Amino acid sequence: MQDTLIKALSWRYAVKTFDPAQKITDAELHTILESGRMAPSSFGIEPWKFIVVSNPDIQAKMRSASYDQSKVSDASHVVVLARRTDVRENIVRELLDRAAKAQGKDASEMKGLGDMVAGTIASKSDAELDAWVRAQTYIPLGMMVETAALLGVDAGPMEGFSPDEIGAILGLKEKNLRATTMLALGRRGADAFAAVPKTRRDFDEVVEFVK
Ligand SMILES: Cc1cc2nc3c(=O)[nH]c(=O)nc-3n(C[C@H](O)[C@H](O)[C@H](O)COP(=O)(O)O)c2cc1C
C-alpha cells in the first residue's frame, strides 16, 4: 500500500496538456468525485458543491475565463469546486438535518452541535466567513488529486481563472456558489512538463518531529 501510494504520487504532476481525444471512464470520474464528497470539513458543514463540466462549448467559454489554459477545453472533464455563499442563512439547518438523519435522531436533539456551529459563524465577519469556507474547499481538491493519481487518471488543479466569469458561465451566483478552484481530469497529451523532475522541499525541511 505504502509503495503503491508513493509511486502514484510520484507519477502524478499538474498536467498542462491533455489529449482531447481521450476520455476518462464514468467509474473513474465517480470514484474521484466520491473521494471529494467524503472529505472532512470543519464541524462537518461540507460548504461546497462540485460542478462537473464535459461540454465542449462550455469548456471553450471557460477556457477564455481561465487565461486561455488549454487544459480547460482539452480535458475530458473539468470539476469546478465551488464554495457556498449562503453559509449564514442555511448551513446550520442543513448540517443538523443531515446529522440527525444519519444518526436516526430528531434535529432538535442536535442543539449542542447547532449552537456551536452557529456561534462560530456568528463570530466571523463576512470576509472571515468566506475565507473559512474557502479554505474548506481545498480539502476535497487535495483528496480528488490524490484519488486521481491512485487511479492513474491525470489531473490539473487550477486557481488561474476569473471566479466572476466562471460564475457567470455556470450561473453559480444564482445557486449561492462561488468557484474556488477547478480540477481538469483526463489523459496527458504530448506534455513537455511530464519530463520535468519534481521539485519538492526535502523531507527534513518540511517535517519536524517533536518527541
Ligand atoms: C490550488 C492550486 C492551484 C493551481 N493553479 C494552477 C493553474 O491555474 N495553472 C496551472 O498550470 N497549474 C496550477 N497549479 C499547479 C501547480 O503549479 C503545481 O501543482 C505545482 O507547481 C507543483 O507541481 P506538480 O503538481 O506538478 O508536482 C495549481 C495547483 C494548486 C494546488
The ligand as an SDF file (V2000), in Angstrom:
LIG
                    3D

 31 33  0  0  0  0  0  0  0  0999 V2000
   -4.6300   25.2720   -5.7040 C   0  0  0  0  0  0  0  0  0  0  0  0
   -3.7570   25.0920   -6.9210 C   0  0  0  0  0  0  0  0  0  0  0  0
   -3.9030   25.9420   -7.9910 C   0  0  0  0  0  0  0  0  0  0  0  0
   -3.1420   25.7580   -9.1580 C   0  0  0  0  0  0  0  0  0  0  0  0
   -3.3790   26.5420  -10.2550 N   0  0  0  0  0  0  0  0  0  0  0  0
   -2.7710   26.2360  -11.4250 C   0  0  0  0  0  0  0  0  0  0  0  0
   -3.1280   26.8910  -12.6210 C   0  0  0  0  0  0  0  0  0  0  0  0
   -4.0400   27.7220  -12.6710 O   0  0  0  0  0  0  0  0  0  0  0  0
   -2.4770   26.5590  -13.7550 N   0  0  0  0  0  0  0  0  0  0  0  0
   -1.5000   25.6060  -13.7780 C   0  0  0  0  0  0  0  0  0  0  0  0
   -0.9560   25.3290  -14.8420 O   0  0  0  0  0  0  0  0  0  0  0  0
   -1.1240   24.9580  -12.6450 N   0  0  0  0  0  0  0  0  0  0  0  0
   -1.7540   25.2430  -11.4820 C   0  0  0  0  0  0  0  0  0  0  0  0
   -1.4270   24.5460  -10.3380 N   0  0  0  0  0  0  0  0  0  0  0  0
   -0.3880   23.5020  -10.3960 C   0  0  0  0  0  0  0  0  0  0  0  0
    0.8650   23.8620   -9.5970 C   0  0  0  0  0  0  0  0  0  0  0  0
    1.6230   24.8090  -10.2790 O   0  0  0  0  0  0  0  0  0  0  0  0
    1.6590   22.5670   -9.3290 C   0  0  0  0  0  0  0  0  0  0  0  0
    0.8600   21.6810   -8.5790 O   0  0  0  0  0  0  0  0  0  0  0  0
    2.9740   22.8270   -8.5790 C   0  0  0  0  0  0  0  0  0  0  0  0
    3.8320   23.6010   -9.3560 O   0  0  0  0  0  0  0  0  0  0  0  0
    3.6810   21.5290   -8.2010 C   0  0  0  0  0  0  0  0  0  0  0  0
    3.9220   20.7420   -9.3520 O   0  0  0  0  0  0  0  0  0  0  0  0
    3.3290   19.2750   -9.5240 P   0  0  0  0  0  0  0  0  0  0  0  0
    1.8980   19.3020   -9.0350 O   0  0  0  0  0  0  0  0  0  0  0  0
    3.4080   19.0300  -11.0000 O   0  0  0  0  0  0  0  0  0  0  0  0
    4.1620   18.3300   -8.7290 O   0  0  0  0  0  0  0  0  0  0  0  0
   -2.1750   24.7280   -9.1890 C   0  0  0  0  0  0  0  0  0  0  0  0
   -2.0330   23.8810   -8.0910 C   0  0  0  0  0  0  0  0  0  0  0  0
   -2.8260   24.0410   -6.9650 C   0  0  0  0  0  0  0  0  0  0  0  0
   -2.6920   23.0730   -5.8290 C   0  0  0  0  0  0  0  0  0  0  0  0
  1  2  1  0
  2  3  1  0
  2 30  2  0
  3  4  2  0
  4  5  1  0
  4 28  1  0
  5  6  2  0
  6  7  1  0
  6 13  1  0
  7  8  2  0
  7  9  1  0
  9 10  1  0
 10 11  2  0
 10 12  1  0
 12 13  2  0
 13 14  1  0
 14 15  1  0
 14 28  1  0
 15 16  1  0
 16 17  1  0
 16 18  1  0
 18 19  1  0
 18 20  1  0
 20 21  1  0
 20 22  1  0
 22 23  1  0
 23 24  1  0
 24 25  2  0
 24 26  1  0
 24 27  1  0
 28 29  2  0
 29 30  1  0
 30 31  1  0
M  END
$$$$
